Amino acid sequence: MSRILLADDSPHAQRMGELILREEGYEVVTVTDGATVLVRLRDFDPDLILVDVAMPTKSGYEICEFIKNSPQHRHTGVVLLTGAMETVDEQEARRVHCDGVLKKPFEASVVLKTVRTLLEARVGQVPDLPTSAPVALGRSGTCPTADPELIRAAVTIALDAALPNLIEEITQKVLIVLDTKNA
């Protein structure tokens, strides 16, 4: 099930967006400001973020730029949301490399088409960890031995996928310890 983070300070837009997306089977979390988006990234790890360009604390452009420059969120698409009477700064949208723009109020078919297209395009961009190590029969034909090259490749993929989250987790724990000692 794909995960979508919907960031909009309009309760109506949140309700409508959440309703449209959940009815299609997406897991949706909604937040009301840009700072909360950055907090929820750590525990929710969305596949796609729909973010209003004009939000409290951080704009949609700032969120998009952060996501696109973050190695641990390189798999996450970002769609900028704008009100019917608002305009998107196209130059800024290109600069932050957003994946799309949606107008509010939401039209279900347009939202779903945009979301499906982006999520389908992202399939395969995040390496899946192997479920079991490839094996080859040993010389006796009875004892399986692992192919070192395939194991090395699997470990490399796993570490590449896990390293950004490990760095973030360790950094947060160090900061907590330092804060505790300073208090």
Salt bridges, closest charged atoms under 4 A:
ASP8 OD2 - LYS104 NZ 2.67
GLU18 OE2 - ARG22 NH2 2.82
GLU24 OE1 - ARG116 NH2 2.74
GLU27 OE1 - ARG3 NE 3.59
ASP43 OD2 - ARG40 NH2 2.91
ASP45 OD1 - HIS73 ND1 3.98
ASP45 OD1 - HIS75 NE2 3.12
ASP52 OD2 - LYS104 NZ 3.22
GLU65 OE2 - ARG95 NH1 2.76
GLU92 OE2 - ARG95 NH2 2.79
ASP99 OD2 - LYS68 NZ 2.60
ASP99 OD2 - ARG122 NH2 3.09
GLU149 OE2 - ARG152 NH1 3.71
ASP160 OD2 - ARG74 NH2 3.41
GLU168 OE2 - ARG42 NE 3.46
GLU169 OE2 - LYS173 NZ 3.35
